[in-house]
């Protein structure tokens, strides 16, 4: 086979090589001589029932983005591409200094209906690009999902950890719009700057060191069109691991004016102060004053008492009034878990007055 055509941009920290037509990137971090490579996904999967019954699907060439041509201007690559016959423009950009690479993906006809078929994520359309970065030293994939999860890229058997192959609702509900791969120090953070029509899908790639499973940037359609420019920034870290990734996201939020400090949140709502160091208790049974007193007797000074389920209970059921008062007196927080999905999908059928109690999907 012939060697792929390539174009390259660089700054004092990073060297970035783009392959044409595959669209794969190779990035060299000059600070530590670490090379990060992208591999085209060859297989994806879908799991139902909280990750059970995983069905694997091969990713064919027709479902891949193809770079048609690219030009370089200083630290920027301008590329034209196609996906299932639809044209796209991709901008790859390095800062004058620093270890970040930003991609902007757009189309000349953002409101035109996309000629895609619904994909594994349900009744939605998906595009996977840019691909995930990998280095053989990587041991963990970290994802800020719920309290945070860690996956091993070397686990390629769905039976080992079937929940990572869950349906789209899990993959679309990240607590923060980023994830990363790391060896505990060096790593790459994938930051989705336009997260509104995006999710991650864990897909198989074939590396020089064997098969791996990596979280991929997976774009959803916006009402069957592209709709708006999509932006991803890769942060290449020399040290700090996933903690450095979290700090990078905090810095980004501060710069765009969206960050609120702990002190500001407590000043706005003093109950927030009770969250720090609190034990998180999900009671499957009725919340009682006796449970609150038992927690106090065990020396628990701060606690978040939640009622996640216990049958398809009606509003207010499963929590004693005495428990609410006891929790307040103990300085605990108390509430109902899953207020969005459960109120909107279950409870308003019995009590229409709760229709405004939680947000609705688009």
For each residue, the residues with C-beta under 8 A, 3 or more apart:
1:
2:
3:
4: 19 20 21 22
5: 19 20 21
6: 17 18 19 20
7: 17 18 20 70 71 72 77
8: 15 16 17 18 72
9: 15 16 72 74 75 76 77 92 94
10: 14 15 16 75 94
11: 14 75 94 95 96 97 98
12: 30 97
13: 29 30 31 97 98 99 236
14: 10 11 27 28 29 30 94 99 101 236
15: 8 9 10 27 28 30
16: 8 9 10 25 26 27 77 92 94 101
17: 6 7 8 25 26 27
18: 6 7 8 23 24 25 67 70 77 79 92
19: 4 5 6 22 23 24 25 26 67
20: 4 5 6 7 23 67 68 69 70 79
21: 4 5 66 67 68
22: 4 19 40 64 66 67
23: 18 19 20 64 65 66 67 79 81 90 129 130 131
24: 18 19 37 38 39 40 131
25: 16 17 18 19 37 38 92 101 130 131 133
26: 16 17 19 35 36 37 38
27: 14 15 16 17 35 36 101 133 234 236
28: 14 15 33 34 35 36
29: 13 14 32 33 34 35 36 99 186 236 238
30: 12 13 14 15 33
31: 13 99 238
32: 29 186 238
33: 28 29 30
34: 28 29 135 137 186 236
35: 26 27 28 29 135
36: 26 27 28 29 133 134 135 188 236
37: 24 25 26 133 134 135 207
38: 24 25 26 130 131 132 133 134
39: 24 131 132 134 205 206 207 212 214
40: 22 24 59 64 131 205
41: 44 59 128 131 203 204 205 216
42: 58 59 203 204 205 206
43: 56 57 58 59 203 204
44: 41 56 57 59 120 201 203 204
45: 54 55 56 57 120 158 165 202 203
46: 54 55 57 120 121 165 167
47: 50 51 52 53 54 55 158 162 163 165 166 167
48: 51 52 53 167
49: 52 53
50: 47 162 163 166
51: 47 48 54 161 162 163 164 165 166
52: 47 48 49 162
53: 47 48 49
54: 45 46 47 51 158 159 162 165
55: 45 46 47
56: 43 44 45 158
57: 43 44 45 46 120
58: 42 43
59: 40 41 42 43 44 63 64 128 203
60: 63 64
61: 64
62: 84
63: 59 60 84 128
64: 22 23 40 59 60 61 83 128
65: 23 81 82 83 88 127 129
66: 21 22 23 81 82 83
67: 18 19 20 21 22 23 70 79 80 81 90
68: 20 21 79 80 81 82
69: 20 79 80
70: 7 18 20 67 77 78 79 80
71: 7 77 78 79
72: 7 8 9 76 77 78
73: 76 78
74: 9
75: 9 10 11 93 94 95 96
76: 9 72 73 91 92 93 94
77: 7 9 16 18 70 71 72 90 91 92 93
78: 70 71 72 73 89 90 91
79: 18 20 23 67 68 69 70 71 89 90 91 92
80: 67 68 69 70 87 88 89 90
81: 23 65 66 67 68 87 88 89 90
82: 65 66 68 85 86 87 88
83: 64 65 66 86 88 116 127 129
84: 62 63 114 115 116
85: 82 115
86: 82 83 107 112 114 115 116 226
87: 80 81 82 107 108 109
88: 65 80 81 82 83 105 106 107
89: 78 79 80 81 105 106 107 108
90: 23 67 77 78 79 80 81 103 104 105 106
91: 76 77 78 79 102 103 104
92: 9 16 18 25 76 77 79 101 102 103
93: 75 76 77 101 102 103 104
94: 9 10 11 14 16 75 76 98 100 101 102
95: 11 75 98 100
96: 11 75
97: 11 12 13
98: 11 13 94 95
99: 13 14 29 31 235 236 237 238
100: 94 95 233 234 235 236
101: 14 16 25 27 92 93 94 233 234 236
102: 91 92 93 94 193 231 232 233 234
103: 90 91 92 93 130 231 232 233 234
104: 90 91 93 229 230 231
105: 88 89 90 129 219 229 230 231 232
106: 88 89 90 110 226 229 230
107: 86 87 88 89 110 112 226
108: 87 89
109: 87 112 226
110: 106 107 225 226 227 228 229
111: 225 227
112: 86 107 109 225 226
113: 224 225
114: 84 86 125 221 224 225 226
115: 84 85 86
116: 83 84 86 119 125 126 127 221
117: 125
118: 122 123 124 125
119: 116 124 125 126
120: 44 45 46 57 126 201
121: 46 124 126 167 168 171 199 201 218 220
122: 118 167 168
123: 118
124: 118 119 121 168 220 221
125: 114 116 117 118 119 220 221 224
126: 116 119 120 121 201 218 219 220 221
127: 65 83 116 218 219
128: 41 59 63 64 131 201 203 216 217 218 219
129: 23 65 83 105 217 219
130: 23 25 38 103 217 232 234
131: 23 24 25 38 39 40 41 128 205 216 217
132: 38 39 181 190 205 214 215 216 217
133: 25 27 36 37 38 181 188 190 234
134: 36 37 38 39 138 153 181 205 207 212 214
135: 34 35 36 37 138 181 183 186 188
136: 207 208 209
137: 34 183 186
138: 134 135 141 153 181 182 183 187
139: 152 153 182 183 184
140: 150 151 152 153 181 182 183 184 242
141: 138 150 151 152 153 179 180 181 214 215
142: 148 149 150 151 179 180 181 182 242 245
143: 148 149 150 151 174 179 200 215
144: 148 174 175 176 178 179 246
145: 148 149 170 173 174 175
146: 149 175
147:
148: 142 143 144 145 175
149: 142 143 145 146 164
150: 140 141 142 143
151: 140 141 142 143 155 161 164 202 213 215
152: 139 140 141 155 161
153: 134 138 139 140 141 181 212 213 214
154: 210 212
155: 151 152 160 161 213
156: 204 211 212 213
157: 160
158: 45 47 54 56 161 162 165
159: 54 162
160: 155 157
161: 51 151 152 155 158 164
162: 47 50 51 52 54 158 159 165
163: 47 50 51 166 170
164: 51 149 151 161 202 213
165: 45 46 47 51 54 158 162 202
166: 47 50 51 163 169 170 171
167: 46 47 48 121 122 170 171
168: 121 122 124 171 172 199
169: 166 172 173
170: 145 163 166 167 173
171: 121 166 167 168 174 199 200 201 218
172: 168 169 198 199 220
173: 145 169 170
174: 143 144 145 171 177 178 179 195 199 200
175: 144 145 146 148
176: 144 246 249
177: 174 191 192 193 195 198
178: 144 174 189 190 191 192 245 249
179: 141 142 143 144 174 189 190 200 215
180: 141 142 187 188 189 190 237 242 245
181: 132 133 134 135 138 140 141 142 153 187 188 214
182: 138 139 140 142 185 186 187 188 237 241 242 245
183: 135 137 138 139 140 186 187 241
184: 139 140 241
185: 182 237 238 239 240 241
186: 29 32 34 135 137 182 183 237 238 239
187: 138 180 181 182 183 236 237 241 242 244 245
188: 36 133 135 180 181 182 234 235 236 237
189: 178 179 180 234 235 237 244 245 248 249
190: 132 133 178 179 180 215 217 232 234
191: 177 178 232 233 234 235 248 249 252
192: 177 178 195 198 217 231 232
193: 102 177 231 232 233 252
194: 197 198 228 229 230 231
195: 174 177 192 198
196: 222 228
197: 194 219 220 221 222 227 228 230
198: 172 177 192 194 195 217 218 219 220 230
199: 121 168 171 172 174 218 220
200: 143 171 174 179 215 216 217 218
201: 44 120 121 126 128 171 215 216 218
202: 45 151 164 165 213 214 215 216
203: 41 42 43 44 45 59 128 213 214 216
204: 41 42 43 44 156 211 212 213
205: 39 40 41 42 131 132 134 211 212 213 214
206: 39 42 210 211
207: 37 39 134 136 210 211 212
208: 136
209: 136 212
210: 154 206 207
211: 156 204 205 206 207
212: 39 134 153 154 156 204 205 207 209
213: 151 153 155 156 164 202 203 204 205
214: 39 132 134 141 153 181 202 203 205
215: 132 141 143 151 179 190 200 201 202
216: 41 128 131 132 200 201 202 203
217: 128 129 130 131 132 190 192 198 200 232
218: 121 126 127 128 171 198 199 200 201
219: 105 126 127 128 129 197 198 230
220: 121 124 125 126 172 197 198 199
221: 114 116 124 125 126 197 224 225 226 227
222: 196 197 225 226 227 228
223: 227
224: 113 114 125 221
225: 110 111 112 113 114 221 222
226: 86 106 107 109 110 112 114 221 222 230
227: 110 111 197 221 222 223
228: 110 194 196 197 222
229: 104 105 106 110 194
230: 104 105 106 194 197 198 219 226
231: 102 103 104 105 192 193 194
232: 102 103 105 130 190 191 192 193 217
233: 100 101 102 103 191 193
234: 27 100 101 102 103 130 133 188 189 190 191
235: 99 100 188 189 191 245 248
236: 13 14 27 29 34 36 99 100 101 187 188
237: 99 180 182 185 186 187 188 189 240 241 244 245 248
238: 29 31 32 99 185 186
239: 185 186 244
240: 185 237 243 244 245 247
241: 182 183 184 185 187 237 244 245
242: 140 142 180 182 187 245 246
243: 240 246 247
244: 187 189 237 239 240 241 247 248
245: 142 178 180 182 187 189 235 237 240 241 242 248 249
246: 144 176 242 243 249 250
247: 240 243 244 250 251
248: 189 191 235 237 244 245 251 252
249: 176 178 189 191 245 246 252 253
250: 246 247 253 254 259
251: 247 248 254 255
252: 191 193 248 249 255 256
253: 249 250 256 258 259
254: 250 251 257 258 259
255: 251 252
256: 252 253
257: 254
258: 253 254
259: 250 253 254
260: 264 265
261: 264 265
262: 265 266 272 276
263: 266 267
264: 260 261 267 268
265: 260 261 262 268 269 272
266: 262 263 269 270 272 273
267: 263 264 270
268: 264 265 272
269: 265 266 272
270: 266 267 273
271: 274 333
272: 262 265 266 268 269 275
273: 266 270 276
274: 271 278 302 304 331 332 333
275: 272 278 302 304 333
276: 262 273 302
277: 301 302
278: 274 275 302 303 304 332 333
279: 295 300 302 303 304
280: 303 304 306
281: 295 303 304 305 306
282: 306 307 308 337
283: 286 287 291 305 306 307 308 310
284: 308 309 310
285: 310 318
286: 283 310 318 319 320
287: 283 291 292 305 307 318 319 320 323 334
288: 291 292 320 322 323
289: 292 293 320 322 323 325 326
290: 293 294
291: 283 287 288 294 295 305 323
292: 287 288 289 295 296 305 323 326 327 330 332
293: 289 290 296 297 326
294: 290 291 297 298
295: 279 281 291 292 298 300 303 330 332
296: 292 293 299 300 330
297: 293 294
298: 294 295
299: 296
300: 279 295 296 303
301: 277 331
302: 274 275 276 277 278 279 331 332
303: 278 279 280 281 295 300 327 330 332 333
304: 274 275 278 279 280 281 332 333 334 335
305: 281 283 287 291 292 323 327 332 333 334 335
306: 280 281 282 283 334 335 336 337
307: 282 283 287 310 318 319 335 336 337
308: 282 283 284 337 338
309: 284 313 337 338 342
310: 283 284 285 286 307 313 318
311: 318
312: 346
313: 309 310 317 318
314: 317 347 350 351
315: 347 350 351 354
316: 319
317: 313 314
318: 285 286 287 307 310 311 313
319: 286 287 307 316 323 324 334 336
320: 286 287 288 289 323 324
321: 324 325
322: 288 289 325 326
323: 287 288 289 291 292 305 319 320 326 327 334
324: 319 320 321 327 328 334
325: 289 321 322 328 329
326: 289 292 293 322 323 329 330
327: 292 303 305 323 324 330 332 333 334
328: 324 325 331 332 334
329: 325 326
330: 292 295 296 303 326 327
331: 274 301 302 328
332: 274 278 292 295 302 303 304 305 327 328
333: 271 274 275 278 303 304 305 327
334: 287 304 305 306 319 323 324 327 328
335: 304 305 306 307 339
336: 306 307 319 339 342
337: 282 306 307 308 309 342
338: 308 309 341 342
339: 335 336 342 343 357 358
340: 343 344 358 359
341: 338 344 345
342: 309 336 337 338 339 345 346 347
343: 339 340 346 347 348 354 357 358
344: 340 341 347 348 358 359 360 361
345: 341 342
346: 312 342 343 349 350
347: 314 315 342 343 344 350 351 354
348: 343 344 351 352 354 355 357
349: 346
350: 314 315 346 347
351: 314 315 347 348 354
352: 348 355
353:
354: 315 343 347 348 351 357 358
355: 348 352
356:
357: 339 343 348 354
358: 339 340 343 344 354
359: 340 344
360: 344
361: 344
362:
